[in-house]
């Protein structure tokens, strides 16, 4: 299974009171160009699509246009897009149903009483993406990563690759460049130990830390 992993677009971000729209449009076009050349089986967007939970209409339109362009670059590709801590999980889900027509899975919310099977996304007989959006600890199902690994293993009779998409901070990460961060809290999120991911994942596609690990 070939995937393209990206995260933390922060669309609508202003740097020193200057809009980053031009640079962000260029970035989105580059992703579409990469997709056109590489023809991945899945594009995984691991949260923080927007810079704020209240993005403007024009910023939301920029995102929608980009996803359509990316889809048209590889129509067979599955797109999995989870919400991050800068996003509104509930708003992320508003257009969940129409997006499915383009094979786009918008995953914005999770809760202790949810059906975890809904968060396992098959990738055209190539593998699976387990999509876990950001949520405060009090809403996150207990041992969610371990339970999800067990659930996907039950249906993965062919031993296909399994990718975990999540938006969180991991202990001992390189967090240089993140303000107000420590070894236990990065960008406002408490760090998780690597051991929480359990066995069963071939690749962990994280968002939140703005640096390759």
VMD Tcl script that draws the C-alpha trace (Angstrom):
set ca {
  {0.00 0.00 0.00}
  {1.38 3.38 -1.01}
  {0.34 6.33 1.16}
  {1.06 10.04 1.19}
  {1.11 11.37 4.75}
  {0.66 15.05 5.53}
  {-0.70 17.10 8.43}
  {-0.93 20.50 10.10}
  {-1.88 22.61 7.11}
  {-3.17 25.35 9.45}
  {-5.12 26.97 6.63}
  {-5.97 30.58 7.43}
  {-2.82 31.14 9.47}
  {-1.42 34.66 9.82}
  {2.29 35.15 10.50}
  {3.15 38.52 12.02}
  {-0.28 39.76 10.86}
  {0.46 38.67 7.29}
  {-1.83 36.19 5.54}
  {-0.14 32.98 4.42}
  {-2.80 32.26 1.79}
  {-0.45 32.46 -1.20}
  {2.08 30.09 0.36}
  {-0.66 27.72 1.46}
  {-2.21 27.64 -2.01}
  {1.22 26.79 -3.39}
  {1.56 24.00 -0.83}
  {-1.85 22.57 -1.75}
  {-0.97 22.65 -5.44}
  {2.30 20.84 -4.69}
  {0.38 18.07 -2.92}
  {-1.91 17.67 -5.94}
  {1.15 17.49 -8.21}
  {2.78 14.83 -6.02}
  {-0.44 12.82 -6.01}
  {-0.65 13.04 -9.81}
  {2.87 11.64 -10.16}
  {2.92 9.09 -7.33}
  {-0.69 7.84 -7.58}
  {-0.93 6.76 -3.92}
  {-3.53 4.33 -2.65}
  {-4.33 6.72 0.20}
  {-3.72 10.30 1.28}
  {-3.66 10.62 5.07}
  {-4.16 14.11 6.52}
  {-3.46 13.87 10.25}
  {-5.25 16.88 11.66}
  {-5.04 20.65 12.08}
  {-6.52 21.35 8.69}
  {-7.33 24.85 9.87}
  {-5.51 27.23 12.18}
  {-8.67 27.96 14.15}
  {-11.97 26.30 14.98}
  {-13.70 29.24 13.26}
  {-12.13 29.42 9.77}
  {-13.52 32.01 7.38}
  {-15.71 31.03 4.46}
  {-12.87 31.76 2.03}
  {-10.48 29.50 3.95}
  {-13.03 26.68 4.00}
  {-13.49 27.16 0.25}
  {-9.72 26.91 -0.21}
  {-9.76 23.56 1.58}
  {-12.72 22.24 -0.43}
  {-11.16 23.28 -3.74}
  {-7.86 21.66 -2.76}
  {-9.46 18.34 -1.85}
  {-11.37 18.25 -5.15}
  {-8.16 19.03 -7.07}
  {-6.26 16.36 -5.17}
  {-9.02 13.83 -5.81}
  {-9.01 14.61 -9.53}
  {-5.25 13.99 -9.60}
  {-5.88 10.36 -8.56}
  {-9.54 9.41 -8.55}
  {-8.92 5.88 -7.25}
  {-7.14 7.20 -4.14}
  {-8.83 7.18 -0.73}
  {-8.47 10.39 1.28}
  {-8.59 10.14 5.08}
  {-8.77 13.46 6.93}
  {-8.94 13.59 10.73}
  {-9.53 16.61 12.96}
  {-6.73 18.02 15.12}
  {-6.75 20.19 18.22}
  {-6.97 23.37 16.12}
  {-10.04 22.07 14.26}
  {-13.67 21.84 15.30}
  {-14.40 18.13 15.30}
  {-18.16 18.59 14.91}
  {-17.79 21.07 12.03}
  {-15.28 18.69 10.46}
  {-18.14 16.19 10.15}
  {-20.80 18.49 8.64}
  {-20.17 17.45 5.04}
  {-19.04 13.91 5.86}
  {-21.74 12.32 3.69}
  {-21.27 14.29 0.43}
  {-17.48 14.00 0.72}
  {-17.83 10.21 0.58}
  {-18.89 10.57 -3.08}
  {-15.25 11.51 -3.78}
  {-13.90 8.71 -1.55}
  {-13.01 11.27 1.13}
  {-13.43 10.18 4.76}
  {-13.79 13.12 7.16}
  {-13.28 11.86 10.73}
  {-13.85 14.59 13.29}
  {-15.16 13.21 16.56}
  {-14.76 10.19 18.81}
  {-16.28 9.28 22.17}
  {-16.21 6.56 24.78}
  {-19.49 5.06 23.53}
  {-18.79 5.24 19.78}
  {-18.65 2.26 17.42}
  {-14.92 1.87 16.87}
  {-15.48 -0.22 13.75}
  {-16.55 3.02 12.05}
  {-12.98 4.32 12.43}
  {-11.42 1.50 10.38}
  {-11.19 2.50 6.72}
  {-10.37 -0.20 4.13}
  {-8.08 0.92 1.30}
  {-9.17 -0.94 -1.86}
  {-7.83 -4.37 -0.89}
  {-4.43 -2.79 -0.21}
  {-4.64 -2.22 3.54}
  {-6.40 -0.31 6.28}
  {-6.25 3.14 7.85}
  {-7.32 3.42 11.48}
  {-8.44 7.04 11.86}
  {-8.44 8.49 15.41}
  {-9.18 12.23 15.55}
  {-8.05 14.50 18.36}
  {-10.18 14.42 21.50}
  {-9.68 15.43 25.11}
  {-8.63 12.54 27.32}
  {-12.04 12.42 29.03}
  {-13.72 11.61 25.70}
  {-11.19 9.16 24.30}
  {-12.14 5.46 24.53}
  {-9.96 3.51 26.96}
  {-6.89 1.89 25.39}
  {-8.23 3.06 22.03}
  {-5.10 2.30 20.01}
  {-4.77 -1.22 21.40}
  {-8.48 -1.95 20.95}
  {-8.45 -0.62 17.39}
  {-5.41 -2.75 16.52}
  {-7.24 -5.81 17.80}
  {-10.38 -4.94 15.84}
  {-8.59 -4.42 12.55}
  {-6.62 -7.65 13.07}
  {-9.91 -9.56 13.28}
  {-10.85 -8.55 9.73}
  {-7.33 -8.42 8.24}
  {-7.19 -12.05 7.13}
  {-4.71 -11.30 4.34}
  {-2.21 -9.59 6.63}
  {-2.44 -6.29 4.74}
  {-0.61 -3.18 5.99}
  {-2.32 -1.17 8.74}
  {-1.74 2.58 9.13}
  {-2.76 4.52 12.24}
  {-3.68 8.18 11.72}
  {-3.79 10.24 14.92}
  {-3.16 13.78 16.18}
  {-1.16 13.84 19.40}
  {2.20 14.44 21.05}
  {4.65 11.62 21.75}
  {7.16 11.64 24.59}
  {10.81 12.22 23.67}
  {9.89 13.88 20.36}
  {11.94 16.66 18.82}
  {9.65 19.58 19.65}
  {12.03 22.44 18.89}
  {10.09 25.31 17.36}
  {6.97 24.73 19.46}
  {6.47 27.54 21.96}
  {5.45 26.84 25.55}
  {6.43 23.18 25.29}
  {8.19 20.77 27.62}
  {9.20 17.12 27.54}
  {5.75 16.20 28.87}
  {3.50 18.71 27.08}
  {3.94 19.84 23.49}
  {1.77 22.55 21.99}
  {-0.78 22.18 24.76}
  {-1.13 18.39 24.48}
  {0.15 15.98 27.12}
  {2.68 13.56 25.67}
  {1.80 9.92 25.12}
  {4.30 7.11 25.48}
  {5.12 5.10 22.37}
  {3.84 2.03 24.17}
  {0.21 3.25 23.90}
  {0.19 2.37 20.21}
  {0.60 -1.34 20.95}
  {1.44 -3.86 18.24}
  {-0.50 -4.17 15.03}
  {0.41 -0.99 13.14}
  {2.86 -0.95 10.25}
  {3.06 2.85 10.16}
  {1.88 5.54 12.57}
  {0.89 8.71 10.69}
  {0.82 11.44 13.31}
  {0.04 15.12 13.25}
  {0.62 17.93 15.79}
  {4.41 18.29 15.96}
  {5.64 20.43 13.07}
  {8.83 18.49 12.52}
  {9.72 15.19 10.90}
  {10.58 12.63 13.58}
}
mol new
graphics top color blue
foreach p $ca { graphics top sphere $p radius 0.5 }
foreach p [lrange $ca 0 end-1] q [lrange $ca 1 end] { graphics top cylinder $p $q radius 0.2 }
display resetview
